[in-house]
């Protein structure tokens, strides 16, 4: 009888240990399910961009804009050069309460850049107006192809578009041409020699390899997914074609002075949808180190 009671007591002890292990494993699984952190890289500021990544993301919204989310939980959002005020990011994840992040942006000040140029570089002759209108439509159609692309091609990270980095014009400056205010400079100009190699800053799809555009000259427009794009202007030669898939650091063209350009250089522009992004923010450039 004592032998039977000891056996029952031993069985209860084993059963208790098993239950403890069961509850411990269940708790760890429960904790791993609910402790789903979201990581951010970048800075919330005018002309800035942020790349986020998290597990089991159902949806993400910045104010009223629904953000595209890759299958691995990556998404991107940015702020225009003139952005200011409150921006609210809402992220929903499976089995979690909605996460809310608030960003307060102060208006950014930009330098004014006064230039004296021949009139052809300021006001296009009337004979080119039809050409410019057609080229504007082509750019609009090319950018329309980017809508709805969930894949985050930019996941491979970013690289400089040129070997020798010498910045001749920074992003955002108000241009005053021959005494009259013109459009802001929505990119960075890299000084270079005719024929210098130009590379894709990250993976993407060629949405438009344009030739002999009035303003852009020869250029490449790359789609990096989720509304992020880059454009490379004034090229002397193109090394890619429309719809071609390119990799980070791949040769896409050569520095030139085509289009409305006073000399050989590369103009790099970056946008998130229609938001104008400072390339220095995404490429982590030290402007003081590389500016003339």
C-alpha positions in Angstrom: 0.0 0.0 0.0 2.8 2.4 0.9 4.4 1.5 -2.5 1.2 2.5 -4.3 1.0 5.8 -2.4 4.6 6.6 -3.2 4.0 5.9 -6.9 0.9 8.2 -6.9 2.9 11.0 -5.1 5.8 10.6 -7.6 3.3 10.8 -10.5 1.8 14.0 -9.1 5.3 15.5 -8.8 6.1 14.7 -12.4 2.7 15.9 -13.5 3.3 19.2 -11.6 6.7 19.7 -13.2 5.1 19.0 -16.6 2.4 21.6 -15.9 5.0 24.1 -14.9 6.9 23.6 -18.1 3.7 23.8 -20.1 2.7 27.1 -18.5 6.3 28.4 -18.9 6.4 27.6 -22.6 2.9 29.0 -23.0 3.9 32.2 -21.3 7.1 32.6 -23.4 5.0 32.1 -26.6 2.5 34.6 -25.3 5.2 37.1 -24.5 7.0 36.7 -27.9 3.6 37.3 -29.6 2.9 40.5 -27.8 6.4 42.0 -27.5 6.6 42.9 -31.1 8.8 46.0 -31.3 9.0 48.3 -34.3 12.4 49.6 -35.2 13.0 53.0 -36.9 15.9 54.5 -38.8 16.0 58.1 -40.0 14.9 61.4 -38.5 11.5 63.1 -38.4 12.2 66.6 -39.9 11.4 68.6 -43.0 12.8 66.8 -46.0 13.6 63.8 -43.8 12.6 60.1 -44.2 12.1 57.2 -41.9 12.3 53.5 -42.6 10.4 51.2 -40.1 10.3 47.5 -39.7 8.2 45.3 -37.4 6.6 41.9 -37.1 3.0 41.0 -38.0 2.0 44.5 -39.1 -1.5 44.7 -40.3 -1.6 48.3 -41.3 0.2 51.7 -40.9 -1.0 55.2 -41.4 0.6 58.6 -41.3 -2.1 61.1 -40.6 -4.7 60.2 -43.3 -2.3 58.4 -45.7 -2.3 54.6 -45.7 1.3 53.3 -45.9 2.4 50.4 -48.0 3.9 47.5 -46.0 6.2 44.9 -47.4 5.7 41.2 -46.5 8.6 41.4 -44.1 7.0 44.3 -42.2 9.1 47.1 -43.7 7.5 50.5 -44.6 8.7 54.0 -45.3 7.4 57.5 -44.8 8.8 61.0 -45.3 8.2 64.7 -44.8 8.2 67.4 -47.5 10.8 70.2 -47.5 8.1 72.6 -46.2 6.5 70.2 -43.7 5.6 71.6 -40.3 3.2 70.8 -37.4 2.0 67.5 -36.0 2.2 64.1 -37.8 0.7 61.0 -36.2 1.8 57.5 -37.2 -0.6 54.6 -36.3 0.6 51.0 -36.6 -1.6 48.0 -36.1 0.0 44.6 -35.4 -1.6 41.2 -34.9 -2.9 40.6 -31.4 -1.7 44.0 -30.1 -3.1 47.4 -29.3 -2.6 50.0 -31.9 0.8 51.8 -31.5 0.7 55.6 -31.9 3.8 57.7 -32.6 3.6 61.5 -32.7 6.1 63.8 -34.5 6.2 67.6 -34.1 8.1 69.3 -37.0 9.3 72.9 -36.9 9.6 74.7 -40.2 13.1 74.5 -41.8 14.9 77.5 -43.1 16.8 77.3 -46.4 19.5 79.5 -47.9 18.8 81.7 -50.9 20.9 81.1 -54.0 21.3 84.0 -56.4 22.5 83.2 -59.9 23.0 85.3 -63.1 22.4 83.1 -66.1 21.7 83.5 -69.8 18.0 84.0 -70.4 17.6 80.6 -72.1 18.4 79.0 -68.7 15.7 81.0 -67.0 12.7 81.3 -69.3 12.4 78.7 -72.1 11.8 80.0 -75.6 8.2 79.6 -76.8 9.2 77.0 -79.4 10.0 74.5 -76.6 6.8 74.9 -74.6 5.0 72.0 -76.4 8.0 69.8 -75.8 8.1 70.7 -72.1 4.4 69.9 -71.8 4.8 66.5 -73.4 7.8 65.7 -71.2 5.8 66.7 -68.0 3.1 64.2 -69.0 5.7 61.5 -69.5 7.1 62.1 -66.1 3.6 62.0 -64.6 2.8 58.7 -66.3 6.1 57.2 -65.1 5.4 58.2 -61.5 1.9 56.8 -61.7 3.4 53.3 -62.3 4.9 53.5 -58.8 1.5 53.6 -57.1 0.7 50.5 -55.1 4.2 48.9 -55.2 4.4 47.2 -51.8 7.9 45.7 -52.2 10.6 47.6 -50.3 13.4 47.4 -52.9 15.4 49.8 -50.7 15.9 47.1 -48.1 19.4 46.6 -49.5 20.4 50.0 -48.0 21.8 53.0 -49.8 25.1 53.9 -51.6 26.5 57.1 -53.0 25.6 57.8 -56.7 29.1 58.9 -57.7 32.7 58.0 -56.8 34.1 61.4 -56.1 31.8 63.3 -53.8 31.9 67.0 -54.3 28.6 68.9 -53.6 28.2 72.0 -55.6 24.6 72.8 -54.6 22.7 71.7 -51.6 19.0 70.7 -51.3 16.2 73.2 -50.7 17.7 76.5 -51.5 15.5 79.2 -52.9 16.9 80.0 -56.4 16.8 83.6 -57.5 17.7 83.7 -61.2 18.5 87.1 -62.7 16.7 88.8 -59.8 13.5 86.7 -59.9 12.4 84.0 -57.6 12.2 80.5 -59.1 11.6 77.0 -58.0 13.4 75.6 -55.0 16.4 73.4 -55.7 14.9 70.0 -54.8 18.0 67.9 -55.0 21.8 67.8 -54.5 24.2 68.6 -57.3 27.4 66.6 -57.4 30.3 68.1 -59.3 32.0 65.8 -61.8 33.7 65.4 -65.1 32.0 64.4 -68.3 31.8 60.6 -68.4 32.1 60.0 -64.6 30.1 56.9 -63.6 26.7 57.3 -62.0 25.3 54.5 -59.9 21.9 53.5 -58.5 21.6 54.5 -54.8 19.7 51.3 -54.0 17.7 48.5 -55.8 14.9 49.6 -58.0 13.1 49.5 -61.3 13.7 52.0 -64.2 10.4 53.7 -64.7 11.8 56.2 -67.3 15.1 56.4 -69.1 14.6 59.7 -70.7 16.6 61.3 -73.5 17.0 64.9 -74.6 14.4 66.4 -72.2 14.4 70.1 -72.1 15.1 70.5 -68.4 16.3 67.1 -67.4 18.4 66.3 -70.4 19.2 62.5 -70.4 18.1 61.1 -67.1 17.0 58.0 -65.2 14.0 57.7 -62.9 14.1 54.8 -60.4 11.3 53.3 -58.5 12.4 51.9 -55.1 9.0 50.8 -53.9 6.4 52.2 -51.5 6.5 55.6 -53.2 10.2 56.1 -52.8 12.0 57.2 -56.0 15.3 58.8 -57.2 16.1 60.7 -60.3 19.5 61.3 -61.9 19.6 64.3 -64.3 21.9 65.8 -67.0 23.6 62.5 -68.0 25.8 62.3 -71.0 25.0 58.6 -71.5 22.4 56.1 -70.3 23.3 52.5 -69.4 19.8 51.3 -68.6 16.4 51.0 -70.3 12.8 51.3 -69.3 11.5 48.6 -66.9 15.0 47.3 -66.2 15.7 46.0 -62.7 18.8 47.5 -61.2 20.8 46.8 -58.1 22.4 49.1 -55.5 25.7 50.4 -56.9 24.9 49.4 -60.5 26.1 51.6 -63.3 23.1 53.5 -64.8 24.7 56.4 -66.6 27.5 58.9 -66.9 27.8 62.5 -65.8 27.1 65.1 -68.4 25.7 68.6 -69.0 22.5 67.8 -71.0 19.3 69.6 -70.5 19.2 72.9 -68.6 22.7 72.7 -67.2 25.6 75.1 -67.2 28.3 72.4 -66.9 28.9 68.8 -66.1 27.4 67.6 -62.9 24.9 65.1 -61.5 21.6 66.3 -60.0 20.2 63.7 -57.6 16.6 64.1 -56.6 14.7 61.9 -54.1 10.9 61.9 -53.5 8.5 59.9 -51.4 5.4 60.3 -53.5 5.3 64.0 -54.1 7.2 64.8 -50.9 10.6 66.3 -51.6 13.3 64.6 -49.6 16.9 65.8 -49.0 19.3 63.2 -50.4 21.8 64.1 -47.7 19.3 62.6 -45.1 19.0 59.3 -46.8 22.7 59.0 -47.8 23.9 60.2 -44.5 26.1 62.8 -46.1 28.3 65.3 -44.1 27.5 68.4 -46.2 30.3 70.5 -44.6 32.9 67.9 -45.6 31.8 67.7 -49.2 30.5 71.1 -50.1 32.6 73.5 -52.2 
